[in-house]
Amino acid sequence: MDKPNQPNLKLLIAHPAHLISLGFGSGLAPKAPGTFGTLVGIPFFWLISGLTIYVQLLIISLLFFLGIYCCDKTGKALGVSDHGGIVWDEIVAIMLVLTFAPINWLWWLVAFLLFRLFDIWKPYPIRQFDAKFKNGFGVMFDDLLAAVYAIIGLQLLLWTNLIS
């Protein structure tokens, strides 16, 4: 198979790993696929939101490790290890952020915005790790770090009561 530069429907259905890493099609969005992928993560989290935090974190950890394999496989198929269409990393990361947000639409919006800010901005040391790791682990890890920044931001906002 020739390595396409852009993910497409044919690649999406060629292997379950591609379906997952391309966010069930959200990564095929022509503009802002990472944002669309992040949006897909919200209903995924809602499905586990009633579980204990420990079970949520276990599920998210398993999805993270699944993502290492799937994102690596799709990156190799695309010829680009961290192609913008690979959005499983955003899906799993927003799930992690939402684990630490109150179950409230306003807080979920704040969580979404903070995560997208840090995922796009890539403050220190995210950009350095993003440049260093280029396999499935690297794809997943930089979004994990962006999630940590977003969680810190959320916790600061909760602590200061700036949002009610």
BAVEX-392698 format. One line per field, with one value per atom (N, C-alpha, C): residue number from 1; x, y, z. Coordinates in Angstrom, 2 decimals. Layout:
# BAVEX-392698
n = [NUM:...];
X = [X:...];
Y = [Y:...];
Z = [Z:...];
***
This chain:
# BAVEX-392698
n = [1:1:1:2:2:2:3:3:3:4:4:4:5:5:5:6:6:6:7:7:7:8:8:8:9:9:9:10:10:10:11:11:11:12:12:12:13:13:13:14:14:14:15:15:15:16:16:16:17:17:17:18:18:18:19:19:19:20:20:20:21:21:21:22:22:22:23:23:23:24:24:24:25:25:25:26:26:26:27:27:27:28:28:28:29:29:29:30:30:30:31:31:31:32:32:32:33:33:33:34:34:34:35:35:35:36:36:36:37:37:37:38:38:38:39:39:39:40:40:40:41:41:41:42:42:42:43:43:43:44:44:44:45:45:45:46:46:46:47:47:47:48:48:48:49:49:49:50:50:50:51:51:51:52:52:52:53:53:53:54:54:54:55:55:55:56:56:56:57:57:57:58:58:58:59:59:59:60:60:60:61:61:61:62:62:62:63:63:63:64:64:64:65:65:65:66:66:66:67:67:67:68:68:68:69:69:69:70:70:70:71:71:71:72:72:72:73:73:73:74:74:74:75:75:75:76:76:76:77:77:77:78:78:78:79:79:79:80:80:80:81:81:81:82:82:82:83:83:83:84:84:84:85:85:85:86:86:86:87:87:87:88:88:88:89:89:89:90:90:90:91:91:91:92:92:92:93:93:93:94:94:94:95:95:95:96:96:96:97:97:97:98:98:98:99:99:99:100:100:100:101:101:101:102:102:102:103:103:103:104:104:104:105:105:105:106:106:106:107:107:107:108:108:108:109:109:109:110:110:110:111:111:111:112:112:112:113:113:113:114:114:114:115:115:115:116:116:116:117:117:117:118:118:118:119:119:119:120:120:120:121:121:121:122:122:122:123:123:123:124:124:124:125:125:125:126:126:126:127:127:127:128:128:128:129:129:129:130:130:130:131:131:131:132:132:132:133:133:133:134:134:134:135:135:135:136:136:136:137:137:137:138:138:138:139:139:139:140:140:140:141:141:141:142:142:142:143:143:143:144:144:144:145:145:145:146:146:146:147:147:147:148:148:148:149:149:149:150:150:150:151:151:151:152:152:152:153:153:153:154:154:154:155:155:155:156:156:156:157:157:157:158:158:158:159:159:159:160:160:160:161:161:161:162:162:162:163:163:163:164:164:164];
X = [0.84:0.00:0.89:0.59:1.32:0.95:1.91:1.66:0.99:-0.28:-0.95:-0.42:-0.47:-0.09:-1.22:-2.45:-3.61:-4.44:-4.96:-5.83:-7.13:-7.71:-8.96:-9.84:-11.04:-11.98:-11.43:-10.69:-10.10:-9.13:-8.27:-7.35:-8.12:-9.13:-9.91:-10.46:-10.94:-11.56:-10.61:-9.37:-8.41:-7.97:-8.00:-7.53:-8.16:-8.55:-9.14:-8.24:-6.94:-6.03:-6.20:-6.44:-6.64:-7.98:-9.01:-10.32:-10.20:-9.44:-9.26:-8.39:-7.23:-6.30:-6.83:-7.66:-8.27:-9.60:-9.82:-10.96:-12.31:-12.41:-13.66:-14.14:-13.18:-13.46:-13.29:-13.25:-13.12:-11.78:-10.77:-9.45:-9.41:-10.48:-10.56:-11.05:-11.43:-11.90:-10.83:-11.22:-10.22:-9.57:-10.27:-9.73:-9.88:-8.88:-8.88:-9.27:-8.64:-9.00:-8.76:-7.75:-7.50:-8.66:-9.28:-10.44:-11.62:-11.82:-12.91:-12.65:-11.41:-11.07:-11.33:-10.97:-11.22:-12.71:-13.52:-14.97:-15.49:-14.90:-15.30:-15.00:-13.96:-13.60:-14.61:-15.40:-16.36:-17.46:-18.15:-19.14:-18.49:-17.25:-16.55:-16.39:-16.00:-15.85:-17.20:-18.23:-19.55:-19.96:-19.57:-19.90:-19.28:-18.15:-17.48:-17.58:-18.26:-18.27:-18.94:-19.80:-20.45:-19.63:-18.50:-17.63:-16.73:-16.12:-15.21:-14.01:-13.34:-12.17:-11.09:-10.98:-9.96:-10.27:-11.52:-11.91:-11.76:-12.14:-11.96:-10.48:-9.61:-8.17:-7.62:-8.13:-7.72:-8.13:-9.36:-9.84:-9.03:-8.81:-8.05:-6.61:-6.03:-4.67:-4.65:-5.63:-5.71:-5.88:-6.70:-6.89:-5.60:-4.83:-3.53:-2.60:-2.50:-1.62:-2.12:-3.42:-3.98:-3.58:-3.60:-3.24:-1.79:-0.90:0.51:0.61:-0.06:-0.03:-0.74:-1.98:-2.78:-2.17:-1.73:-1.15:0.15:0.94:2.17:1.86:0.90:0.54:0.02:-0.83:-1.38:-0.32:0.54:1.63:2.53:2.83:3.64:2.91:1.61:0.82:0.76:0.75:0.69:2.07:3.11:4.46:4.82:3.98:4.20:3.81:4.75:4.47:3.37:3.30:2.28:1.45:0.83:-0.02:-1.19:-1.60:-2.71:-4.01:-4.20:-5.42:-5.47:-4.33:-4.29:-4.76:-5.96:-6.58:-6.91:-6.53:-6.80:-6.13:-4.99:-4.28:-5.14:-5.84:-6.73:-7.92:-8.46:-9.62:-9.29:-8.18:-7.79:-7.41:-6.72:-6.28:-7.46:-8.46:-9.60:-10.37:-10.39:-11.03:-10.33:-9.01:-8.25:-8.56:-8.59:-8.88:-10.28:-11.25:-12.62:-12.77:-11.87:-11.88:-11.72:-11.04:-10.76:-11.62:-12.63:-13.54:-14.89:-15.54:-16.91:-17.81:-18.78:-19.72:-20.73:-20.36:-21.13:-20.70:-21.65:-21.32:-20.31:-20.40:-19.47:-18.04:-17.90:-16.57:-16.02:-16.88:-16.42:-15.97:-16.65:-16.22:-14.86:-14.68:-13.39:-12.31:-12.61:-11.65:-11.26:-12.24:-12.01:-11.09:-11.41:-10.63:-9.20:-9.06:-7.71:-6.88:-7.49:-6.75:-6.33:-7.25:-6.90:-5.80:-5.87:-4.84:-3.47:-3.35:-2.04:-1.60:-2.55:-2.20:-1.66:-2.22:-1.77:-0.51:-0.49:0.61:1.87:1.73:2.84:3.92:3.56:4.57:5.62:6.71:7.80:7.27:7.65:8.53:7.80:6.52:5.74:6.38:6.75:7.34:8.63:9.43:10.69:10.43:9.46:9.13:8.52:7.70:7.08:8.15:9.20:10.29:11.15:11.25:12.14:11.51:10.25:9.59:8.68:8.92:8.14:7.37:7.29:6.54:5.16:4.46:3.15:3.19:4.25:4.39:4.49:5.29:5.45:4.14:3.36:2.06:1.18:1.14:0.28:0.83:2.16:2.77:2.63:2.79:2.71:1.29:0.28:-1.08:-1.36:-0.71:-0.80:-0.25:0.88:1.44:0.52:-0.07:-1.03:-2.22:-2.64:-3.74:-3.35:-2.11:-1.65:-1.70:-1.25:-1.32:-2.78:-3.67:-5.09:-5.68:-5.31:-5.80:-5.33:-4.08:-3.55:-4.35:-4.59:-5.38:-6.79:-7.41:-8.75:-8.75:-7.77:-7.70:-7.48:-6.67:-6.48:-7.78:-8.52:-9.80:-10.80:-10.82:-11.70:-11.32:-10.04:-9.54:-9.86:-9.76:-10.00:-11.48:-12.32:-13.76:-14.06:-13.21:-13.44:-14.63:-14.94:-16.08:-17.02:-18.31:-19.24:-20.13];
Y = [-1.18:0.00:1.24:2.18:3.44:4.23:4.96:5.73:7.05:7.24:8.51:9.63:10.85:12.00:12.45:12.17:12.55:11.32:11.22:10.09:10.23:9.10:9.12:7.96:7.87:6.83:5.43:5.26:3.94:3.52:4.44:4.14:3.92:4.75:4.68:3.27:2.64:1.32:0.17:0.48:-0.56:-1.42:-0.86:-1.59:-0.95:-1.75:-1.16:-0.11:-0.27:0.72:2.09:2.11:3.39:4.02:3.19:3.68:4.36:3.74:4.30:5.55:5.46:6.60:7.81:7.58:8.68:9.11:8.70:9.18:8.83:7.62:7.16:8.09:8.73:9.61:11.08:11.45:12.88:13.44:12.58:13.02:13.30:12.96:13.25:14.67:15.40:16.78:17.59:18.32:19.07:20.22:20.76:21.84:21.45:21.74:21.53:20.12:19.08:17.72:17.47:18.11:17.94:18.44:19.52:20.05:19.10:18.56:17.60:16.33:15.89:14.73:14.98:16.16:16.51:16.47:16.96:16.93:15.49:14.57:13.17:12.59:13.06:12.57:12.90:13.94:14.36:13.30:12.83:11.76:10.45:10.20:9.01:9.11:10.30:10.46:10.36:10.94:10.89:9.45:8.52:7.10:6.51:7.04:6.51:7.45:8.58:9.61:9.15:8.16:7.68:6.67:6.28:5.31:6.02:5.27:5.88:6.46:7.40:8.02:6.98:5.98:4.94:4.12:3.79:3.03:3.91:5.18:6.11:6.18:6.34:6.43:5.13:4.01:2.72:2.62:2.97:2.93:3.88:5.09:6.08:5.59:4.96:4.40:3.31:2.44:1.40:2.00:3.05:3.73:4.42:4.92:5.53:4.49:3.31:2.27:1.72:1.63:1.25:2.28:3.53:4.63:4.56:4.12:4.00:3.09:1.94:0.99:1.57:2.03:2.48:3.70:4.67:5.89:5.57:4.65:4.25:3.60:2.70:1.99:2.97:3.88:4.85:5.84:6.27:7.16:6.52:5.24:4.53:4.42:4.17:4.07:5.41:6.50:7.84:8.38:7.78:8.26:9.48:9.80:10.93:10.46:10.44:9.83:10.55:11.87:12.61:13.45:12.78:13.46:14.13:15.28:16.01:15.23:14.30:13.50:12.44:12.16:11.21:11.96:11.60:12.38:11.56:10.29:9.47:10.09:10.72:11.36:12.47:13.24:14.28:13.67:12.59:11.94:11.46:10.77:10.22:11.36:12.35:13.45:14.26:14.55:15.32:14.48:13.17:12.30:12.43:12.50:12.67:14.02:15.06:16.39:16.41:15.84:15.84:15.04:14.09:13.33:14.26:15.37:16.30:17.57:17.56:18.70:18.34:19.31:19.05:18.68:17.82:17.44:18.56:19.48:20.71:21.24:21.65:22.03:23.18:24.13:25.26:24.80:23.92:23.41:22.53:21.80:20.97:21.86:22.98:23.94:24.52:24.89:25.42:24.35:23.11:22.01:21.85:21.89:21.78:22.91:24.14:25.30:25.27:24.94:24.85:23.77:22.60:21.54:21.94:22.50:22.91:23.98:24.91:25.95:25.32:24.42:23.82:22.83:22.16:21.24:21.99:23.13:23.93:24.72:25.35:26.21:25.40:24.25:23.37:24.10:24.60:25.27:24.28:24.82:24.00:23.05:21.83:21.07:20.29:20.60:19.82:19.86:21.03:21.15:20.34:20.33:19.59:18.08:17.60:16.17:15.83:16.73:16.51:16.37:17.15:17.08:15.82:15.35:14.22:12.86:12.68:11.38:11.41:10.52:10.55:9.27:8.36:7.13:7.25:6.13:6.15:6.72:6.41:6.96:8.48:9.01:10.45:11.15:10.53:11.09:11.22:10.17:10.16:11.02:11.04:11.67:13.19:13.85:15.31:15.78:15.00:15.38:15.06:14.04:13.76:14.95:15.50:16.67:17.88:18.08:19.19:19.00:17.75:17.45:17.83:17.54:17.88:19.40:20.16:21.63:22.08:21.49:21.85:21.50:20.36:19.96:20.95:21.36:22.36:23.65:24.09:25.29:25.16:24.02:23.77:23.83:23.18:23.15:24.55:25.35:26.73:27.52:27.33:28.02:27.55:26.26:25.73:26.30:26.35:26.85:28.33:29.10:30.55:30.92:29.95:30.21:31.29:31.42:32.42:32.07:30.79:30.34:29.61:29.89:29.20:28.24];
Z = [0.00:0.00:0.00:-0.89:-0.89:0.36:0.86:2.07:1.69:2.08:1.76:2.64:2.13:2.93:3.84:3.40:4.18:4.49:5.71:6.02:5.23:4.89:4.14:4.63:4.04:4.45:4.23:3.14:2.85:3.97:4.40:5.50:6.81:7.05:8.28:8.52:7.46:7.61:7.29:6.96:6.59:7.77:8.98:10.16:11.39:12.39:13.61:14.28:14.18:14.78:14.13:12.83:12.14:12.55:12.67:13.09:14.46:15.35:16.69:16.66:16.06:16.10:15.34:14.34:13.59:14.22:15.46:16.23:15.63:15.06:14.46:13.35:12.69:11.57:11.87:13.15:13.49:13.02:12.93:12.46:10.97:10.26:8.82:8.55:9.58:9.40:8.68:7.64:6.87:7.63:8.61:9.44:10.90:11.69:13.15:13.57:13.02:13.43:14.91:15.50:16.93:17.78:17.35:18.06:17.94:16.73:16.54:17.35:17.39:18.21:19.68:20.15:21.54:21.84:20.91:21.09:21.21:20.44:20.51:21.89:22.53:23.85:24.93:24.73:25.76:25.98:24.92:25.18:25.64:25.22:25.72:27.23:27.71:29.15:29.85:29.26:29.86:30.15:29.26:29.45:30.72:31.15:32.34:33.54:33.38:34.42:35.72:35.67:36.88:37.68:37.13:37.80:38.81:39.70:40.67:39.93:40.54:39.92:39.61:40.47:40.26:39.01:38.81:37.61:36.37:36.49:35.37:34.97:35.96:35.67:35.10:35.54:34.99:33.52:33.21:31.83:30.96:31.44:30.67:30.46:31.46:31.31:30.24:30.25:29.22:27.83:27.74:26.45:26.00:26.96:26.65:26.02:26.65:26.13:24.80:24.64:23.34:22.29:22.68:21.77:21.31:22.16:21.75:20.54:20.61:19.49:18.25:18.45:17.31:16.62:17.38:16.80:16.08:16.63:15.96:14.62:14.60:13.37:12.31:12.71:11.75:11.30:12.21:11.82:10.77:10.93:9.94:8.61:8.66:7.43:6.69:7.45:6.85:6.49:7.04:6.79:7.63:8.62:9.52:10.92:11.84:13.14:13.92:13.84:14.60:13.64:12.69:11.71:12.42:11.97:12.59:12.64:11.71:11.68:12.77:13.37:14.48:15.72:16.20:17.28:18.53:18.53:19.73:20.96:20.76:21.87:22.49:21.66:22.18:22.90:22.35:22.96:24.36:24.49:25.80:26.76:26.26:27.13:27.68:26.84:27.37:28.38:28.19:29.18:30.53:30.50:31.74:32.39:31.59:32.13:32.77:32.07:32.59:33.87:34.10:35.35:36.55:36.35:37.44:37.38:36.52:36.40:37.01:37.64:38.11:36.92:37.18:36.11:35.97:35.09:34.87:33.50:32.67:31.30:31.24:32.16:32.15:32.46:33.45:33.79:32.67:31.99:30.87:29.71:29.51:28.49:28.86:30.11:30.58:30.40:30.75:30.59:29.13:28.25:26.81:26.33:26.71:26.26:26.81:28.08:28.67:27.98:27.77:27.12:25.70:24.92:23.55:23.57:24.52:24.66:24.85:25.82:26.11:25.04:24.39:23.33:22.10:21.81:20.65:21.00:22.16:22.58:22.87:23.52:23.88:24.69:25.87:26.70:27.19:27.70:28.23:29.28:29.28:28.39:27.29:27.07:26.09:24.72:24.23:22.89:22.78:23.83:23.81:23.74:24.51:24.44:23.08:22.56:21.25:20.17:20.28:19.30:19.49:20.72:21.02:20.70:21.06:20.89:19.67:18.71:17.47:17.18:18.09:17.85:18.50:18.64:19.28:20.69:21.43:22.77:22.72:21.81:21.68:21.34:20.45:20.07:21.31:22.11:23.28:24.42:24.58:25.74:25.75:24.60:24.63:24.98:24.60:24.98:26.45:26.97:28.40:29.19:28.74:29.42:29.29:28.12:27.95:28.88:29.07:30.00:31.43:31.81:33.16:33.37:32.38:32.47:32.61:31.81:31.87:33.24:33.78:35.11:36.17:36.09:37.04:36.91:35.67:35.45:36.01:35.80:36.35:37.87:38.47:39.93:40.50:39.82:40.27:40.19:39.09:38.95:40.01:40.29:41.34:42.71:42.96:44.25:44.47:43.40:43.51:43.39:43.02:42.84:41.82:40.80:39.75:38.87:38.81:38.01:38.97:38.85:39.75:39.01];
***
